Amino acid sequence: MVNIIRKISAEISYIERTIPDIQSAFDKNNLNSLELRGLAKCIHEIYNGIEKILKQILLSKYVNISDSKSWHKDILTLSVSNSVISENTADLLYEYTTFRHYAAHAYGFRLDEERVFELAKNIIIVWNQYLSEIRKLYPLESNSTITKEKQ
């Protein structure tokens, strides 16, 4: 149990080091192409961290995670059916699964700035909801929540 808590705590610290970069983007009116790509990458990194935590928890429960092309979506379904996260949280995260795929495989110049900003603003809320559910399963440090939001 100590090992999984250590792994989860490490991912949480990585995610929480990324969130201020997202918040700093809210201070700008228009992002140039490189800044927009950077913001999309930050969203991508946070979602990847969330997936890594879910995967570690499921593996610790001896849940088989397939190697199929849909494993990114499947992990959310498995997380709900194994009482790791709520269906509501899974629904919110699903939007980031599809974005993660797009951001990883599309050209950055095709990113929709308005959509990226919307996802960036919402990821902080989704993160806090997700983290509160993970904390119900594992005793984590109390400072592992982002409470200050810039809008």
HUDA-V839321 format. One record per residue. N is the residue number from 0. RES is the residue in one letter. D_LAST is the distance of its C-alpha to the last C-alpha in Angstrom with 1 decimal. Layout:
# HUDA-V839321
<<N:RES:D_LAST> <N:RES:D_LAST>>
This chain:
# HUDA-V839321
<<0:M:37.7> <1:V:36.9> <2:N:36.5> <3:I:33.9> <4:I:31.9> <5:R:32.0> <6:K:30.9> <7:I:28.0> <8:S:27.0> <9:A:27.2> <10:E:24.9> <11:I:22.4> <12:S:22.5> <13:Y:22.1> <14:I:19.1> <15:E:17.4> <16:R:18.4> <17:T:16.6> <18:I:13.1> <19:P:12.3> <20:D:13.3> <21:I:10.7> <22:Q:7.9> <23:S:9.8> <24:A:9.7> <25:F:6.1> <26:D:8.0> <27:K:10.6> <28:N:11.4> <29:N:14.1> <30:L:15.1> <31:N:18.9> <32:S:20.7> <33:L:21.0> <34:E:17.3> <35:L:16.6> <36:R:19.4> <37:G:18.2> <38:L:14.8> <39:A:17.1> <40:K:19.3> <41:C:16.8> <42:I:16.1> <43:H:19.9> <44:E:20.6> <45:I:18.6> <46:Y:20.3> <47:N:23.6> <48:G:23.2> <49:I:22.7> <50:E:25.8> <51:K:27.8> <52:I:27.2> <53:L:28.3> <54:K:31.2> <55:Q:32.4> <56:I:32.3> <57:L:34.2> <58:L:36.7> <59:S:37.3> <60:K:38.2> <61:Y:40.5> <62:V:38.7> <63:N:39.8> <64:I:37.0> <65:S:38.6> <66:D:38.4> <67:S:38.0> <68:K:35.7> <69:S:33.6> <70:W:33.2> <71:H:29.4> <72:K:29.3> <73:D:32.3> <74:I:30.6> <75:L:28.2> <76:T:31.2> <77:L:33.2> <78:S:30.4> <79:V:30.4> <80:S:34.2> <81:N:34.6> <82:S:32.3> <83:V:29.8> <84:I:26.7> <85:S:26.5> <86:E:26.8> <87:N:23.4> <88:T:21.8> <89:A:24.1> <90:D:23.1> <91:L:19.4> <92:L:20.6> <93:Y:23.0> <94:E:20.4> <95:Y:19.6> <96:T:23.4> <97:T:23.9> <98:F:21.1> <99:R:22.6> <100:H:25.9> <101:Y:24.8> <102:A:22.9> <103:A:25.9> <104:H:28.5> <105:A:27.1> <106:Y:27.1> <107:G:23.7> <108:F:24.3> <109:R:24.2> <110:L:20.6> <111:D:18.6> <112:E:15.4> <113:E:13.8> <114:R:14.9> <115:V:13.9> <116:F:10.2> <117:E:10.6> <118:L:12.5> <119:A:10.3> <120:K:7.4> <121:N:10.4> <122:I:12.4> <123:I:10.9> <124:I:11.9> <125:V:15.1> <126:W:15.9> <127:N:15.9> <128:Q:18.1> <129:Y:20.3> <130:L:20.7> <131:S:21.8> <132:E:24.4> <133:I:25.7> <134:R:26.1> <135:K:28.4> <136:L:30.7> <137:Y:30.6> <138:P:30.4> <139:L:27.6> <140:E:26.4> <141:S:24.3> <142:N:21.6> <143:S:20.7> <144:T:17.4> <145:I:13.8> <146:T:12.7> <147:K:9.9> <148:E:6.4> <149:K:3.8> <150:Q:0.0>>
